[in-house]
Amino acid sequence: MSFNNLDSLYRQVIMDHYKNPRNHGALPENALTLEMNNPTCGDRIEVHLMIEDDLIKDVKFEGEGCSISLASASMMTEAIKGQKLENALAMSETFSKLMLGEIDELSDEDMGDAEALQGVSKFPARIKCATLAWKAMEKATNQGE
């Protein structure tokens, strides 16, 4: 597949997650919840996590923002749901490195559709948009310890 076709496919995946977000909504009050915002872009994401025995049983998000931030939140929820907390945090670290251009591609790690956001690394102003939900997930799990 040529670069242009792959780029187009990634754009379609991002727009699909933006227009049809997965795991959008809230969880019960006993869920770990953390809200973060990106004042530069106006993004606001609230992540809700249900963790039992170090396993992410459920995850949802609410908020508003640009297509990158909302698509990334949707992709993150799909990638981490059902994962061990340790794996989810490792995914977040890998995703951050991918966004910062510290790695060029994902090796063995299956992060679902989140790979479609790898082109964001070329646009420094959009990196915070892409990583917002992931950072909220990290902080929420740290507050739950």
Wavefront OBJ file of the C-alpha trace (Angstrom):
o trace
v 0.000 0.000 0.000
v 1.414 3.370 -0.962
v 2.012 6.114 1.591
v -0.868 8.204 0.195
v -3.312 5.292 0.462
v -2.154 4.524 3.998
v -2.422 8.194 4.979
v -5.955 8.300 3.566
v -6.895 5.127 5.425
v -5.547 6.560 8.687
v -7.562 9.757 8.142
v -10.693 7.652 7.619
v -10.042 5.684 10.823
v -9.504 8.907 12.805
v -12.696 10.467 11.452
v -14.666 7.288 12.160
v -13.597 7.358 15.821
v -14.365 11.082 15.985
v -17.846 10.777 14.472
v -18.693 7.430 16.121
v -16.744 7.377 19.395
v -16.412 4.038 21.146
v -16.986 3.789 24.906
v -18.355 7.329 25.143
v -20.229 8.104 28.357
v -19.817 7.826 32.109
v -19.373 4.974 34.574
v -20.837 4.686 38.094
v -19.631 7.040 40.814
v -17.220 4.462 42.255
v -15.150 4.526 39.037
v -11.779 6.236 38.966
v -12.401 9.505 37.162
v -10.057 12.236 36.046
v -10.647 15.264 33.856
v -7.888 16.996 31.941
v -7.902 19.790 29.432
v -5.691 21.258 26.790
v -6.148 25.043 27.020
v -4.262 25.589 23.760
v -6.881 23.752 21.723
v -9.876 23.812 24.076
v -9.979 20.026 24.459
v -11.536 18.618 27.638
v -11.519 14.878 28.311
v -12.825 13.043 31.367
v -11.748 9.409 31.644
v -13.674 6.878 33.778
v -12.054 3.554 34.740
v -13.324 0.470 36.551
v -10.324 -1.530 37.724
v -10.598 -4.842 39.563
v -7.606 -7.003 40.485
v -5.306 -4.874 38.292
v -7.563 -5.471 35.275
v -9.331 -2.661 33.426
v -12.864 -4.054 33.458
v -14.423 -1.015 31.820
v -13.393 2.394 30.536
v -15.380 5.290 29.134
v -14.742 8.916 28.328
v -16.669 12.155 28.062
v -15.663 15.546 26.788
v -15.342 17.794 23.837
v -12.540 18.874 21.616
v -10.912 18.520 18.250
v -11.123 15.412 16.091
v -7.648 14.263 17.168
v -8.350 14.392 20.918
v -11.744 12.699 20.708
v -10.600 10.042 18.238
v -7.569 9.319 20.424
v -9.777 8.950 23.517
v -12.018 6.526 21.641
v -9.023 4.541 20.371
v -7.473 4.461 23.843
v -10.609 3.021 25.434
v -10.708 0.232 22.868
v -7.006 -0.517 23.298
v -6.951 -0.695 27.115
v -10.343 -2.257 27.916
v -9.759 -5.745 29.307
v -6.015 -5.152 29.688
v -3.965 -5.528 32.829
v -3.202 -2.104 34.278
v 0.530 -2.654 33.759
v -0.072 -3.306 30.036
v -2.300 -0.241 29.672
v 0.346 1.988 31.257
v 3.020 0.482 28.985
v 0.769 1.196 25.989
v 0.431 4.803 27.136
v 4.198 5.167 27.360
v 4.640 3.658 23.899
v 1.916 5.905 22.484
v 3.612 8.991 23.952
v 6.925 7.957 22.384
v 5.191 7.437 19.041
v 3.601 10.899 19.246
v 6.900 12.543 20.219
v 8.670 10.855 17.297
v 10.949 8.889 19.637
v 9.886 5.709 17.827
v 8.769 5.488 14.197
v 6.333 2.615 14.421
v 4.839 0.110 16.795
v 6.671 -3.184 16.962
v 4.851 -6.049 18.665
v 2.437 -3.991 20.706
v -1.166 -4.166 19.530
v -2.696 -0.769 20.198
v -5.607 -1.170 17.826
v -6.546 1.849 15.781
v -4.286 4.159 17.823
v -1.556 3.450 15.276
v -3.552 5.623 12.849
v -2.474 8.676 14.885
v 1.251 8.189 14.213
v 1.253 11.034 11.671
v 0.405 13.492 14.477
v 4.087 13.466 15.454
v 4.729 15.697 12.417
v 2.498 18.398 13.943
v 3.878 19.399 17.366
v 0.853 21.559 18.208
v -1.397 18.485 17.925
v 0.629 16.107 20.124
v -1.104 17.335 23.297
v -4.468 16.719 21.623
v -3.534 13.113 20.834
v -2.028 12.320 24.251
v -4.620 14.043 26.474
v -6.837 11.009 27.152
v -3.813 8.751 27.644
v -2.329 11.161 30.217
v -5.714 11.351 31.985
v -5.795 7.545 32.171
v -2.291 7.482 33.673
v -3.132 10.115 36.275
v -6.443 8.446 37.164
v -4.702 5.139 37.839
v -2.067 6.889 39.958
v -4.729 8.550 42.094
v -6.401 5.170 42.602
v -3.331 3.603 44.202
l 1 2 3 4 5 6 7 8 9 10 11 12 13 14 15 16 17 18 19 20 21 22 23 24 25 26 27 28 29 30 31 32 33 34 35 36 37 38 39 40 41 42 43 44 45 46 47 48 49 50 51 52 53 54 55 56 57 58 59 60 61 62 63 64 65 66 67 68 69 70 71 72 73 74 75 76 77 78 79 80 81 82 83 84 85 86 87 88 89 90 91 92 93 94 95 96 97 98 99 100 101 102 103 104 105 106 107 108 109 110 111 112 113 114 115 116 117 118 119 120 121 122 123 124 125 126 127 128 129 130 131 132 133 134 135 136 137 138 139 140 141 142 143 144 145
